[in-house]
C-alpha cells in the first residue's frame, strides 16, 4: 500500500488535462475527489474517503501552483510557420545515412528545406514535399513511417530561458491540451519546432500566439 497523497499525485501526474485543471483551479475539488476515488483506491489498495482525497487535492493544488511556472513569465521571440512538408523515417543503416546526406546536400544547393533527425534505431528526414521523389529515388529501403501534408511551427525564445525550468514544458502543455497530434518535435538551444498535420497549424499557432507571442512570421 502507498499513501493517499502518493496515489493521488500519481493519478494526477499521469493525466495532463487533470494536472492542468488542478493547477489552474478549474475543478470543484469535492466533485473531482468523487471522480478520482476509485482510481486512488486502486493505487493505494485500500478504501479512501472522499474527504481525505479532497484535503490532499487542496495540498497538491498548492504544490503544483508553486512548482509550475506561470505562462506570463515567458515571452516568445518569434513563431515561424513552414507548410508543404513531408516526413519520412527509415531504420538506421549506413546506406540510409549516406543516402539522406546526399539528398540533404542536393536540397541545400537548391535552397530548399531539409531537416534530419537521428535516434538510436531510426533516422528521419523532413523535406519540402516537392523533394520527396528524390528520397524515393536515392533510398531503396522501405520507410517505417511517412506523412505528407506536414507543417512546422517553430518557436524561438531568448537564451535566458535556457537556465529556467519549465519553458519547454509550458509550450508542450499548451499544445497538448488542444488535442493536436505532434508528429515530430525537434529542439535546439533556443528553439523548439512542432511538426503537425497542416490542418492543425492554425490551432497550434493561435495557441502559442495568445499565450506567449512577441513577433511572428510565416511561409
C-alpha positions in Angstrom: 0.0 0.0 0.0 1.0 3.6 -0.6 -0.1 6.8 1.0 -3.2 8.6 -0.3 -1.1 11.6 -1.3 1.3 9.5 -3.4 -1.6 7.6 -5.1 -3.3 10.9 -5.9 -0.2 12.5 -7.2 0.5 9.5 -9.5 -3.1 9.7 -10.8 -3.0 13.4 -11.5 0.6 13.5 -12.9 -0.5 10.7 -15.4 -3.1 12.9 -17.0 -2.1 16.3 -18.4 -5.7 17.5 -18.5 -6.2 16.8 -14.8 -2.9 18.3 -13.9 -3.7 21.5 -15.9 -7.2 21.8 -14.3 -5.9 21.3 -10.8 -3.1 23.7 -11.3 -5.4 26.5 -12.5 -8.2 25.8 -10.0 -10.7 24.7 -12.7 -12.3 21.9 -10.7 -14.6 21.7 -7.8 -12.3 19.7 -5.6 -15.0 17.7 -3.8 -16.6 16.6 -7.2 -13.1 15.8 -8.5 -12.4 13.7 -5.4 -15.5 11.6 -6.0 -14.4 11.1 -9.6 -10.9 10.1 -8.6 -11.9 7.9 -5.6 -11.9 4.5 -7.4 -8.5 5.3 -9.1 -6.9 6.4 -5.9 -8.3 3.4 -4.1 -6.9 1.1 -6.8 -3.4 2.6 -6.5 -3.5 2.8 -2.7 -5.0 -0.7 -2.4 -7.4 0.4 0.4 -10.7 2.2 0.9 -10.3 6.0 0.9 -12.8 8.6 2.0 -13.8 11.4 -0.4 -12.9 14.0 2.3 -9.4 12.6 2.6 -8.9 12.9 -1.2 -10.3 16.4 -1.2 -7.8 17.5 1.5 -4.9 16.0 -0.4 -6.1 17.6 -3.6 -6.0 21.0 -2.0 -2.4 20.4 -0.9 -1.5 19.1 -4.3 -3.0 22.1 -6.0 -0.9 24.4 -3.9 2.3 22.4 -4.7 1.5 22.5 -8.4 1.0 26.2 -8.4 4.3 26.8 -6.6 6.3 24.4 -8.8 4.8 25.2 -12.3 5.8 28.4 -14.0 3.1 30.8 -15.0 2.9 31.5 -18.8 3.2 35.2 -18.3 6.8 34.7 -17.1 7.7 33.7 -20.6 7.9 35.5 -23.9 8.5 34.0 -27.3 10.8 35.9 -29.6 9.4 34.5 -32.8 7.0 31.9 -34.3 7.6 30.7 -37.8 5.3 28.5 -39.9 6.5 26.4 -42.8 3.9 24.3 -44.7 4.1 21.9 -47.7 6.4 19.4 -45.9 6.7 15.6 -45.8 8.4 13.4 -43.2 9.9 10.0 -43.9 11.5 7.7 -41.3 13.8 4.8 -42.0 15.5 2.1 -40.0 19.0 3.4 -39.3 21.8 1.9 -41.5 25.0 3.2 -43.2 23.3 3.1 -46.6 20.3 5.1 -45.4 22.6 7.6 -43.6 24.7 8.1 -46.8 21.6 8.4 -49.0 20.0 11.0 -46.7 23.1 13.1 -46.6 23.3 13.0 -50.4 19.7 14.3 -50.6 20.3 16.9 -47.9 23.2 18.3 -49.9 21.1 18.4 -53.1 18.2 20.2 -51.4 20.6 22.6 -49.7 22.1 23.6 -53.1 18.5 24.0 -54.4 17.8 26.4 -51.5 15.1 24.0 -50.2 14.1 22.9 -46.7 15.5 19.7 -45.3 15.9 18.6 -41.7 17.5 15.3 -40.5 16.9 13.8 -37.0 18.7 10.7 -35.9 17.9 8.3 -33.0 19.5 5.0 -31.9 17.4 2.9 -34.3 15.8 5.3 -36.8 16.6 8.3 -38.8 14.0 10.8 -40.1 14.1 13.3 -42.9 11.7 16.2 -43.1 11.7 17.8 -46.5 9.6 20.0 -48.8 7.1 17.7 -50.4 8.4 18.6 -53.9 11.7 16.9 -52.9 10.2 13.7 -51.7 10.8 11.9 -55.0 14.5 12.5 -54.5 14.3 10.4 -51.3 12.5 7.6 -53.1 15.0 7.6 -55.9 18.1 7.7 -53.7 17.0 5.4 -50.9 15.6 2.0 -51.8 14.8 0.9 -48.3 11.1 0.9 -47.4 10.3 3.7 -44.9 9.0 2.6 -41.5 6.8 5.7 -41.5 5.8 8.6 -43.7 3.5 11.5 -43.6 2.6 14.2 -46.2 0.7 17.5 -45.7 3.0 18.4 -42.8 3.7 21.8 -41.4 6.2 23.1 -38.9 5.5 25.6 -36.2 8.9 26.8 -35.0 9.2 28.7 -31.7 12.3 30.8 -30.9 12.9 32.2 -27.4 15.6 34.2 -25.6 18.6 32.3 -24.3 17.9 33.5 -20.8 15.2 30.8 -20.6 17.7 28.0 -21.1 18.5 28.0 -17.3 14.9 28.4 -16.2 12.9 25.2 -15.7 9.5 25.0 -17.3 9.7 26.7 -20.7 9.5 23.7 -22.9 7.0 22.1 -20.5 4.7 25.1 -20.8 4.9 25.1 -24.6 4.2 21.4 -24.8 1.4 21.5 -22.3 -0.5 24.3 -24.1 -0.2 22.4 -27.5 -1.1 19.0 -25.9 -4.3 20.5 -24.3 -5.5 21.3 -27.8 -5.6 17.5 -28.6 -3.2 18.1 -31.5 -1.1 15.1 -32.8 2.6 16.1 -32.6 4.1 14.1 -35.4 7.7 15.2 -34.8 9.4 17.5 -32.3 12.9 18.9 -32.7 14.7 21.3 -30.5 17.9 23.3 -30.2 19.3 25.7 -27.6 16.8 28.5 -28.1 14.3 26.8 -30.5 11.6 24.1 -30.5 9.8 23.0 -33.6 6.5 21.3 -33.6 5.7 19.3 -36.8 1.9 18.8 -37.2 -0.6 18.0 -39.9 -1.3 21.1 -41.9 -4.9 21.2 -40.8 -3.7 21.7 -37.2 -1.3 24.5 -38.0 -3.7 27.4 -37.2 -4.7 25.8 -33.9 -1.1 25.5 -32.7 -0.1 28.9 -34.0 -3.1 30.6 -32.3 -2.5 28.7 -29.0 1.1 29.9 -28.9 0.2 33.4 -30.1 -2.4 34.0 -27.5 -0.2 32.6 -24.7 3.3 33.8 -25.3 3.9 35.6 -28.7 6.0 38.7 -29.3 6.6 38.5 -33.0 5.6 36.1 -35.8 6.5 35.2 -39.3 5.2 32.5 -41.8 5.9 30.8 -45.1 
